[in-house]
Amino acid sequence: MRRFGILLGAVLAAPALAAELPGPVVDDDYMATPQTEVALGQLLFYDPILSGNRNIACASCHHPRFGTSDGLSLGLGEGGIGLGPERVLDPANTPEERIARNAPALWNLGATEFTVMFHDGRIEADPSRPGGLRTPMDEDMTRGFSGVLSAQSMFPVLSPDEMAGHYGENEVSKLVRSGKITGDGGAWDAISKRVAGIAEYRAMFDAAYPEIAQGRAIAFTDISNAIAAFIAFEWRSDDSAFDAYLRGEAALSAEAQAGLELFYGEAGCADCHAGAFQTDHGFHAMAVPQIGPGKKARFEDDFRDLGRARVTGHDEDRYRFRTPSLRNVALTAPYGHDGAFRDLAAFVASHAAGTGPEGYDRAQAVLPELPGETDWIVLDDPAQSGEIAAAYEGPGRALDAGEVAALVAFLDALTGETAAEGRLGVPEAVPSGLPVDK
Amino acid sequence: MLRVLLVAALPGAALAGPAFIPGEIPDHVYDGGWEHFVGGGVAVFDCSGDGLPEIFAAGGENPAALFLNASEAPGGALRFVASDLAPIDHVVGAYPLDIDSDGRLDLAVLRVGPNLLLKGGPDCAFTDATADWGLATDDRWTTAFSATWEPGQDWPTLAFGNYVDRNDPEGPFEACDVNQLYRPGPEGYGAAKLLDPGFCPLSILFADWRRRGRADLWLSNDRHYYVRGGYEQMYRPDEDRFLGEADGWDKVSIWGMGIAARDLNADGRPEVMLTSMGDQLLRFATETGYRTAGYETGATAHRPYDDSDGRPSTGWHAAFGDVDNDGHEDIFIAKGNVDQMPDLAFHDPNNLLMGQADGSFVEAGGEAGIGTKNRSRGAALADLNGDGLLDLVVMNRRAPMELWQNATGDTGHWVAVDPRQTGANSQAVGAWVELRAGAFSEVQERTVGGGHAGGSAVPMHFGLGAEAAPEVRVVWPDGSATDWQAVPLDAATVITRDE
């Protein structure tokens, strides 16, 4: 449903802007989403069978009730119970750490311009590499996925803290920790065999993929391709007020218009939040205060998150994170790569000014209680927080309250109703019979 | 903390950096499934009697190989040729030592399954002497080995380190096997004494760490499989106990993969390089224990230095040696992903850390040409063509092994010392060679063990820099010592103790 029914006959008078406005979003911007794949992907997305301990689905941390995220600064994967801000520790299976980064939203990932996944871009299209993709598996990466969105879906299931579970808890966690991922008997194969053991899924795979109907075994790439098709279909979001504006169908509210003019003008937001989806798909150091355990392996004893540098090994990439799309941003709180800000206006002000850790209000974090957690170690270390602040490469512009309000009004105009409500929605049940997070 | 150290040359330092060129060796790959994710050791020793070392290379699911040294000495191009070694499968690694003191080096061969003791014969012929020498073997997964001659013994005490107990149905995590100590008896070795608890060692080394006149056994243990509750162990064989906090032994937990020992500061106590995941640990021996060197020492080698990947490194074999003979010990570390551990670098270049006058280290693996990015495992730094420059052999998982000839220019003086005894313990394992030359001094202990799944039995190499009047003293395993004696410059000297 279009929010504005009045078709304006003329292109709206464009204000003088520093950055050009993008063209409107069109169908050709998106990948194809065959409905047999989408229907299958929906069930897989909500089915905890993909997690090692059969207790976490993709939807556990990417739920439509929370803007395809989880409403938390830093989530709890393995070892958590409940959904969104109600997620609490499982006393029988207490997690060792929070997830290191905020669960990213899934809007418009079916648009083909999205070729960089995760906050640090550790999966990205790269024609110079075998398979046309750079992933953490390098040339060992399995082939047969449809694109970066599908390849992305192959990694949360391997993360002990997210979905796989730890140590000897289950066959998947054992395989992952042993370093056995690809091929027969690897972690992906073990998950695929679970799915293939369910008749309802087998029938859906037969319907979606002719080769499987003809006898090829279900591979994890088929699972991830179906999930990718579902994400692309379900959360395509291009019917916001801003879309109508770009199509020349409706004007923005006066305050949103003022925000747009700041956004594409002197506030400099569009330098990075460029294009129809407000992202250059690049990496920038924005001095968001570092909270939580940091992005590290168990054998590392620091609490840093070096962001993009963890992928590239380039010192200049330290503390840079991928520019997120701002579509439906009003629905995806908290904000920042580690979700340090629950309030969008507070985040916008800090982000634009580059105040960094200085003066950060810890009440902005939304963190389930986790005894013994070490959430503030980097924040409490002036040297590390100073490095983060010094790395800032944003506009460095202090906004007044009116400007912040205008920008937030513009960001509100990026919310699209259809995707926010969902197309297929949450299924009543999944073929494994495991409980579905409603 | 991760800032790249400055690499500006010190005034007056040799301008030429280390340089290596490929040598010629037949294709050989260490390969196999999970049980060969670790291992892949090489043994470097002379079995042909020509003074140039051969290379025994583990193969995992491929047969082990013995490559004969066909290089022209001194200084000719490195060339190794295949031999007709009888096929041995599931070899993890091997260590050369003269078990029966007949003057020929034998091999302790570590396997997934029964280990082997191969008796060395003429012209690199080996016969299986496991049963003759009474070693009771079993089906464990052996990943580490070391040996020492305990006082009064004609035969060495052998220690085998075992990894995961594959028969534990709850495994493989928190399922470490026990380790084994074999002492010689009138009927040979017999059954093992079990060293319990085991924490999945990937390297063990008998050395006289405390300079008390006899060796203790360092077991470097892999936390990846013991998970929790384990730590680095030090076993004292004569007291049949593990050292504890009362002995100044701190219970450090690391992902231990390899041990190298060398006294870096001429205080007579060997420093230790422990390889691991992420930070590698160079630990300085002090009066009271060990102190881990900080980042400023430049030896952590924690991530790929070529700025190609920000994920942490995985370290395996470590070896000390003075690659440019400037009088400062350097460190080689083999690197490579276990197999598919996506949180760690997949293209992980091997390190060559060049020792500096101030005691720090500077990475030179890339410029030296040896910074290859395979899944490296075992390795050896040894002079393979008799020119006094340490060459390099590197074993890789899933990629051919590498042979590198040291072609560094502007190198300093050197000597090699080969202590020998005519009775038991022909290689004088446990001897300390002390060298002094002008202001320079260094001590080295003759040991068997450490590294990752392989070791060398070759003359002990000392780089001297500009010093040109070296003198040597040998403290024999029983504590008696030679007088100081001048040794020829830029040459190898055998010093034999007559019984």
Contacts between the chains, C-beta under 8 A, distances in Angstrom:
chain1	res1	chain2	res2	distance
A	135	B	342	7.9
A	136	B	311	7.6
A	136	B	342	3.6
A	136	B	343	7.4
A	136	B	346	7.6
A	137	B	340	6.5
A	137	B	342	5.7
A	137	B	346	7.3
A	138	B	346	4.1
A	138	B	347	6.7
A	139	B	346	7.8
A	140	B	340	5.5
A	140	B	346	7.1
A	155	B	342	7.4
A	158	B	342	6.6
A	167	B	173	4.7
A	167	B	174	7.1
A	167	B	227	5.7
A	168	B	170	6.4
A	168	B	171	7.4
A	168	B	172	7.8
A	168	B	173	4.5
A	168	B	174	6.6
A	174	B	172	6.9
A	174	B	173	6.9
A	177	B	173	6.5
A	177	B	224	7.3
A	178	B	34	5.9
A	178	B	37	7.7
A	178	B	172	6.5
A	179	B	34	7.8
A	179	B	37	6.0
A	179	B	337	7.7
A	179	B	338	4.4
A	179	B	339	4.3
A	179	B	340	5.0
A	179	B	341	4.7
A	180	B	34	6.4
A	180	B	339	7.1
A	180	B	340	6.7
A	181	B	340	4.2
A	181	B	342	7.1
A	182	B	340	6.3
A	186	B	340	7.6
A	297	B	277	6.9
A	297	B	278	6.6
A	297	B	312	6.0
A	297	B	343	4.7
A	297	B	344	6.9
A	299	B	223	7.3
A	299	B	254	7.7
A	299	B	255	5.4
A	299	B	276	6.9
A	299	B	277	4.5
A	299	B	278	4.9
A	299	B	312	7.5
A	300	B	278	5.0
A	300	B	279	7.7
A	300	B	312	6.6
A	302	B	1	8.0
A	306	B	310	6.6
A	308	B	310	7.9
A	309	B	310	4.8
A	310	B	310	4.1
A	310	B	311	6.5
A	311	B	309	7.5
A	311	B	310	5.5
A	311	B	311	7.7
A	312	B	307	7.4
A	312	B	308	8.0
A	312	B	309	7.4
A	312	B	310	5.8
A	313	B	303	6.6
A	313	B	304	5.8
A	313	B	306	7.5
A	313	B	307	4.5
A	313	B	308	5.5
A	313	B	309	4.8
A	313	B	310	4.2
A	313	B	311	8.0
A	314	B	307	5.5
A	314	B	310	7.5
A	315	B	2	7.5
A	315	B	3	7.5
A	315	B	4	7.1
A	315	B	307	7.6
A	317	B	310	7.5
